[in-house]
Amino acid sequence: MTESAPAAEDWSPSPHQLVRAGARRRLDRRRRLMSTVVTLVVLGAVVAGVLVSPGWPRVRDYFLSWHQARGSFHSITVGFWVNIRIFLIAEPSVLILGAAVAVVRQSKTPWLAPLRLLAVVYADLLRGVPSLLVLAVVAVGVPALQLEGVPSSPFWLATVALVLCYTAYVSEVLRAGILAIHPTQRASADALGLSSGQTLFHVVLPQAVRRVVPPLMNDLVSLQKDTSLVSTVGVWDAMNAANDWQSYQFNGTSLVVASLYFLVIAVPLTRLTDWLLMRQIRREQGAL
């Protein structure tokens, strides 16, 4: 009779493997320590260079006044809530419309040919024109047309302009995700008897979205920051409130306060994007 193989739970690393593992841990600790030391030295040198510069007291009083920060806090808070509302309205609208444009561009149906051409022109045009120009055209041009039933509120017009701009970016991201799906996925769905629409919405799109979540999150972070552009068309947001305070007080601390508000939203979203990216990389490496 042959001897049975040892059970998995009886396995233990050899002394040589333990030595190598310990050496790797020590090397990792040294690298982390060296990185920390170098980072602290560089940051310390930069901070020291700023603090000893001749103009630092003037810059500190203009941008870092605690009295001015407290005074501008309330109005900037009220204005930032407008930025949040625009973002919460624009984000789902951009995702839905971007998916629709991406699907139209990838469709093969002959009767959708005019829509495909329109989608190509729209994506190329809106990605090439600066968002600030689109905001100006929509916010000024639409009310000038005097169309019945069309809102003339700067808030809604600015929101529509941002949706138009970012839908073009998101549609291309989603289209790249759709193109990345292997043709065998469609062939398998066809073998199971799924229609083209069922294949698209139940097989292709879910996988495409999962592949492009990190770049989608980057676009949403940019959208959140670009809500500050609405101040250029008369919407009273955080940047308008900060600029107003600066104009009356001749002090730029309010601009720093407004920037901190945007950072409070942008930094967690950025970290979430990095985490999603690393999770996707680990998933793909584990599937190899």
N, C-alpha and C positions, 0 to 999 in steps of 0.2 A: 504494500500500500504506500502510496506517495504521501509525504508529509503535507499537511494543510498549510496554506500561506498564513503568515502572522496577521492578526487582526489589525485594522487601521489604528485603533486606539492604543495599541502596544508600541506604535512607532515612536521613536525619540530621535532628535537630531544628534549627529555625530559630534565629537569634540571639535573637529575641524570646522564644521558648519557653525557651531556656537562661537568659535573664535572669529570667523568671518563676519557673523552678524554683529558681534560686539564692536569690531573694527568699523563697520558701516555706521553704527549708531554714534560712535565717537567722532567719526568724520562729519556726520550730519550736524552734531552739536557744535563742532568747531566752525563749520560753515555758517551756521545760524549766528553764532557769536560774532564772527568776523563781519557778517552783513550788518548786524546791529551796530557794531562799533563804527564801521565806515559811514552808515547812515547818520548816526548821531554826530559824528565829526563834521560831515558835510553840512547838515542842518545847522549845527552850532556855528560854523563859519559864516553861513549865509545870514543867520539871525544877528550875529555879532557885527557883520558888515553893515547891515541895515541900521542897527541901533547906534553905531558910532558915526554914521554919516552926518554931515553938517545939516542937512535938511530934514532929518528925522523928526525933531520936535514940531515942525510945521506940518509935516505929513500926518503925524499922530493926532494933532489937534483938529485937522480937517477931516480925516477919515475915521478916527477911533475915539470920538468924544462920547463918553457914557451919558452925559446930559442930553446931547442931541439924539442919541440912540433911544433913550427913554421917551423923549418928546415925539419922535416920529413913529414909535412902535404901533400905536393904535391905528393910525391912518394906513400904514403899510399892511397891517393885519387885515383890515377891511378890504384893501385892494387885492391882497393875495387870495382872498376867498373867491374873487372874480376869476383869477387865473386857475384856481382849482376847479371851478364850475366849467370853465371852457375846456379844460383837460378831460374832465369826466364826461362831457358831451362829445368831444371830438374823438376820444380814444375808441369807443365801440363803433362809432360811425366810420372811422378810418379802417378798422379791421373788416367790417362788413363790406364796405364799398371796395376796398383793396382786393378782397377775395373775389368779388364779382368781376372786377376788371381782369384779374388774373385768369379766371375761368373762361371769360369771353375770349381772351387772347389765345388760349390753348384749345379752344373748341375747333372742330373740323366741319361743323354744320354749314352748308352753303348759304342758308338764309341768314346766318349771323355774320356774313362777310362785311357788310357795312359797319356793324358794331365792332368787329375786329379792327378795321381800319381806324375807326374813331378811337378805340382804346389805345392803339399804337401812337397816334398823334397826341392824344391826351397825356400819356405817360412821358413821351419825349418832351413835350412842351412844358409841362408842369415841373419836371425834374430839372429842366434847363433854365427856367426863369426864377430869379430870386424870390423867396417867400415874401419879402418886404414889398416888392413890386406887385405881387398878386394881391396882397392885403390892400394896397392903395387902390388898385383897379376895382376890386370888388366893393370896398367900403365907399368909394366915391362914385364909381360908375353905375352901380346898381340903383342907388337912390336917384341919380340923374335921369334914369330911364323912366321914372314915374310909373312903374308897372303896378296894376291893381293887384292887391293881395300879397305882394312881395314885401317882407319886412324891411324896414329901413333902419332898424336899431343897429348901432355900431357893434354892440355885443354879438348879435346873431350873424351879422355880415362878416365880422372878423373870425368868428368860429367857422363859418362856411369856407372862408378863404384858407384857413389852416387845414381843414378837412380836405379840400381840393389838393393842396400841396402834398400832404403826407399820404393821401391815398395813392398818389403816383409812385411814391417810394415803396410803400408797403406792397402794392400790386406786383412790383418787380421782384421783391423778396419772396413773395408767395409763388410767383411764377417759376423762380429758380428752384424752389422746393418741389413744385410739381414736376419740373423737368428732371429732377434728381431721382424720382421714383423709377425703379427698373421696369422695363416693359413686361417682364414676367408677371408682375403684380396684376396688370390689366389682363394678361392672358389667363391667369388663374381665375380672376373674377369672371371673365367671359366663359370659361369652362364650367363654372358653377351656375351659369345661366343668368348672371346679373346684367341688367341693361347698362347703357353708357352712363346714364345719370346716376344709377345706383353705384356703379364702379367709382365714379368721380367722388360722390359724397360719402360713401362708406369705406372706400379702400384708399383712393389716391389722396384726397384732401387731408384726412387725419394724419397720414404718414408725412405728408408735405409740411403741415403745420408743425409737427413734432421736430422735424429736421431744422426748421428755420426759427425756432423760438428765440435763441440768443440774438440774432440780428433784428428780429421783430422788437425785442425788448430795447435794443439800442435806439430804434426809431421812436419808440414811445418815450424814452428819456429825452431825446431831442425835441419831440413834440412838447413835452412838459416845459422845457426851457424856452422854446419859441413862443409860448403863450405870452411872453413878455413883449413880443413885437406888437401886440394889439394896442399898446400904449400910443403907437404912432398914428393911429386912426381915431383917437379920441375916446377909447375905452378906459375907464378909470380903474386901473389895476395897480399892482404893487409898484411897478416901475413908474407909473404916472404919479402915484403918491410920493415916491422917493424923490422924483425930479421936482415936484411941487415944493416939497420941504426944502430941498437944496436951494431952490431959487429964492425962497423967502428968508432962509437962515444963512445963506452963503456958507454952507457946510455940507460936505459930501458923506457924512456918516450914514445918512439915510440910504444911500446907494449900497453901502456895505450890509446894512440890515436887510434890505430887499434881496441881496445876493444870498445871505444866510438862509432866508426862507426857501429859495429855490434849491439850495444845497440840502436842506432837510428832506426834500422829496427825491432829489436826483441821486444822492449817495446811496440810500438803501436800494433804489431801483438798479443802480450800477452794480452793487454787490450781488443782488439777485441775478442779474444777467451773467455775471462771472460764475456764480454757482451753477446756473443752468447749463452754461457752456461746458464746465468741467464735468458735470454729470453726464452730458451727452457724449463727451470724449471717452469717459470711462465705460459707458454703455457700448459704444462702438468698438473700443479695444477689447472688451470682454466678449464681444460677439465674434471676434476674429479667431 
